Amino acid sequence: MNLSGDFIIFNFSIIKSGPFLKKIESLIKNNSLSFTILLGILLELCYLTFVLFQGERGNIILYMVIYSIAFVFFFIAYLIINKKRLSRETQNFNKLEKLFNIKPALFFIIIFGLLFRITLIPSHPSTSDDVYRYIWEGKIIYNGYNPFEITPDDARLNYLHNKDFPRLVTFPNMTTIYPSAAQAVFVLGYIISGDSDTGLKIIYLFAELLTFVFLIKILRLRKQNENLVILYSWLPLPIMESFINSHIDVVGILFFVIFIYFILKNKYLLSVLPFALSVLTKLYPLIVFPLLIKKIGWKKTLNFGIILAAICLILLYPFFPSNRPINASLFTYLKSWSFNGSVYSFLYGILHNGYLAREISLVLFIISIVIISIKYKDFLKGVYAAWISFIVFAATVYPWYLGWLAAVNPFFGFYSVLSLFFTVNFSNITPLGDVWKEHTWVFLIEYIPFYFFLSLEFLFLKRNARKS
């Protein structure tokens, strides 16, 4: 399903408008590229405002306000750019097209997407402090220590301490939960900029550029409007989570998008390495592994799995600790932590048993993946459904987790998913108080629009399936 494709649920043209609104609509239609550029400038001003007024340690309220305003500008730009044919004013940019061999609209989508990210490089973390662990782990690896073996509060690391590290690292009594590809990024970031997150953001910038390139390649492969890359490149969620809060997910997302490209090109052997690197950045991509069976068959999936396991083992082996299992802290995290999970929180509210709620959510998720693996003939649709299922049933849904879904969204553009990208911003209210407490009203604001639109989309797709 895509907002520009055959499955448009909400046709805004049916809304009756007066003469004034019709004039506005005509003005935008005839100057669509200019309006898109104007919205890009407004978005840039939003991010520049954040950098100028955030303070030394970031600002959650300012973050939420800028996110909300930026999302409105992004969504308007998307509605304009989503037209199959932009206004004839693109003829004014013929020289640009000849110079860069790229259509003007796509050129500005990419340039602004990069500009937004570059602008936020000087910013400080606001809604998450994960990056301090990234920097610390890069630092200790550089100095010859294994983050899977030694905790941040270990006395042997005292000589590496300074005013910020490891004071700002959360759970200093735990070893790392991040796999080896992530660790490689951490140490490279430390080599570039030391105790600053600037090095990480520089790496992220190159990763995002390549993500744009491969998203465009996939859109062209599927004969879709290449301008739909705006659904990722201008979306405030990956921009702000990666270039303000410095989350590493964008690196894993790059490799995941490359994996999808090679799978769709039926080059499954070439897809194994990027998939492995994606998994070794964050483990989440493993949820789509069962979908390979229908796409490439049992035999090739088995070969894929063997090569994947070998690559992961080789790249993890240098980090195997001598004093504990390599996944000890990860299992502790998965068993103990929860945040913003919709189904999990609903079950917990009924059962008052976190363990049971987590187990039921896991079973429901596994069932959904099995159904998706059997039902979906289109691999990419299956991947999209799997990520939606992950968001629905996960016990922990931080905003940056949605970045993985955002990378697949340009091909389908569900309104439900877009609504969640907007409302997930309200989950940042939780850390505002003195006590970490989740609020029911935040869940309602965040998830009611999502499930409402998702239900309509499901019914619409079901109705169209019957017709076909």
C-alpha positions, -999 to +999 in steps of 0.1 A: +000+000+000+012+035-008-004+068-005+005+075-042-004+040-054-035+019-059-046+017-023-053+053-014-077+053+016-082+089+021-088+110-010-084+146+001-099+158-032-134+148-020-132+175+006-154+204-007-136+236-005-146+272-011-132+296-038-104+308-015-092+272-007-095+263-044-072+293-052-047+281-026-049+246-039-043+258-075-014+280-064+003+251-046-004+228-076+012+252-101+042+260-078+047+226-061+084+225-063+088+261-050+065+253-020+085+221-013+117+242-012+100+267+011+090+239+034+126+226+033+137+261+044+112+261+072+123+227+084+159+239+084+149+269+105+133+245+130+165+225+134+186+256+135+164+269+163+169+238+183+207+240+180+207+277+191+184+273+221+189+238+234+213+245+262+243+225+272+225+193+281+197+194+256+161+203+262+132+178+262+104+203+259+121+222+231+128+188+214+091+179+215+080+213+202+105+213+174+096+177+165+059+185+163+064+216+142+089+199+119+066+170+114+038+193+102+061+209+076+074+174+066+039+161+061+028+190+040+059+186+019+051+149+015+015+156+003+029+180-023+057+159-035+036+128-036+019+139-068+029+118-098+036+149-118+050+181-103+042+215-117+058+226-150+080+250-130+105+222-129+115+234-164+132+263-146+157+238-132+167+221-164+203+233-160+204+217-126+191+184-140+217+184-167+245+193-143+238+166-117+219+141-138+191+141-113+155+155-113+151+188-095+126+176-069+147+146-060+178+168-059+162+191-033+148+162-013+183+147-009+201+181-004+177+192+023+177+158+039+215+160+043+214+197+054+190+189+082+213+163+095+244+185+092+227+213+110+221+191+140+256+178+144+265+204+171+234+195+191+235+177+225+214+146+235+180+156+248+156+126+253+182+098+256+216+093+271+225+061+252+252+079+233+274+083+265+277+045+266+285+044+229+314+069+235+326+051+266+326+017+250+345+031+220+370+046+244+377+014+264+380-006+232+405+019+219+424+014+252+424-024+249+394-034+270+364-056+261+330-040+268+315-074+270+338-084+298+343-052+319+317-029+333+320+010+332+323+011+371+353-014+371+382+001+391+406-009+364+392+019+342+396+047+367+425+062+348+401+068+318+377+088+339+370+125+334+342+149+344+316+133+321+327+096+317+316+072+330+294+094+352+269+099+323+268+062+314+236+045+326+237+011+343+275+013+350+273-021+366+263-038+333+284-049+304+274-039+269+243-050+250+255-038+216+269-063+191+303-061+173+294-040+143+280-014+166+312-016+187+333-010+155+313+022+149+318+033+185+355+029+184+357+047+150+336+075+164+360+078+193+390+078+170+375+107+151+363+129+179+373+115+213+348+121+241+324+139+217+296+124+197+306+144+166+326+114+152+295+092+154+274+118+137+299+121+108+296+083+103+258+085+105+258+112+079+276+090+053+253+061+063+222+082+057+234+094+023+239+057+013+205+049+027+189+075+005+207+061-025+195+025-019+160+036-011+158+054-044+172+023-061+145+002-046+118+027-055+130+027-091+132-011-091+095-013-080+086+014-105+074+038-078+078+075-075+114+081-065+104+113-046+088+091-020+123+089-004+111+121+013+092+098+037+125+089+052+149+117+043+127+145+057+110+125+085+119+142+118+121+109+137+154+095+122+168+130+118+164+140+154+170+106+170+202+101+151+216+137+150+204+149+183+203+118+204+230+101+183+214+066+182+233+041+161+202+025+145+208+045+112+239+024+106+220-009+110+192+006+089+217+013+060+228-024+059+192-035+062+181-014+032+211-028+012+200-063+022+165-056+009+179-042-024+199-074-031+171-097-021+147-079-045+174-082-072+174-119-065+211-118-054+206-135-021+243-144-016+253-107-019+225-099+006+240-120+035+268-097+045+247-065+048+221-085+067+248-098+091+262-063+096+227-050+102+220-077+128+254-070+144+245-034+148+211-041+164+195-076+166+161-065+154+164-075+117+164-111+126+126-108+128+124-109+089+146-140+085+115-164+083+102-143+054+132-155+033+117-190+030+089-179+007+111-155-012+142-177-020+130-212-009+141-235+019+174-246+005+187-211-002+173-199+032+193-227+048+225-216+030+217-180+039+214-190+075+246-210+076+266-181+060+249-156+083+258-176+114+294-180+102+298-143+096+283-134+130+304-159+148+336-146+131+328-110+139+317-117+175+345-140+184+371-113+193+346-100+219+337-133+236+344-127+274+361-151+296+341-144+327+305-144+316+282-152+286+284-127+258+247-121+259+243-118+297+234-081+299+212-083+268+191-110+284+189-090+315+177-060+295+151-081+275+137-097+306+136-066+329+129-035+308+097-022+293+086+011+279+058+024+257+047-010+244+010-009+236-001-046+237+023-053+265+011-024+286-025-034+280-019-069+291+001-057+321-028-035+332-051-065+332-027-092+346-005-071+368+023-095+360+051-082+338+066-117+331+032-131+319+024-100+299+058-102+282+054-140+274+019-135+259+032-106+238+061-127+226+038-156+216+014-133+198+044-117+179+057-152+169+023-162+156+020-129+136+054-135+120+044-171+111+012-158+095+031-130+077+057-155+064+030-178+050+006-152+037+027-125+020+039-132-015+055-098-018+087-099+003+088-062+009+052-061+021+060-089+044+090-070+058+067-040+063+041-061+081+068-077+103+081-043+115+045-032+122+040-064+142+072-058+161+061-023+171+027-036+181+039-065+204+072-053+217+074-046+254+098-017+248+091+008+220+115+038+222+109+064+195+142+055+177+130+019+173+105+032+147+134+042+125+136+007+112+099+009+101+105+043+087+131+029+063+105+007+047+077+032+049+085+050+016+072+020-003+038+018+014+031+050+033+004+038+057-014+066+074-014+046+106+024+044+106+027+081+097+004+090+126+026+069+150+057+087+138+040+119+150+024+107+182+054+087+195+069+121+203+045+122+233+064+093+249+091+118+257+068+132+284+077+102+306+113+113+315+102+149+322+091+142+358+113+135+388+101+099+387+101+077+356+064+071+352+043+062+322+009+078+318-023+062+305-033+094+287+000+094+268-007+059+256-042+069+244-029+099+225-001+079+210-019+047+200-056+054+194-049+072+160-025+044+151-049+015+157-078+035+142-060+041+109-044+006+109-079-010+113-092+011+083-062+002+062-066-035+070-103-034+061-095-015+029-068-040+018-091-069+027-119-055+006-095-049-024-082-085-021-117-098-024-123-077-055-092-089-072 
